[in-house]
Amino acid sequence: MIIRKAEPKDANAIAQINVETWKDTYKGLINDAVLNERKVDEKRIAGWLTRIQDPSFIVLVYEDKNILGYLW
């Protein structure tokens, strides 16, 4: 297990985890139509890329061959 600072190359994986987590966590609490609109797209990846590169944010990833989670 490795916990490390996120790098720009991690933006896609973080975006994927973010979308999946929202869909799982908020199912039944947020309208399904809203959750179904969440997807990994260029805008979401760009948002994570911006956060990762911004020194005022700390984004960490947990990995074991693949990124399994993140902390922001």
Buried (B, 14 or more C-beta within 10 A) or exposed (E): EEEEEBEEEBBBBBBBBBBEEBBEEBEEEEEEEEBEEBEBEEEBBEBBBEBBEEEEEEBEBBBEEEBEEBEE
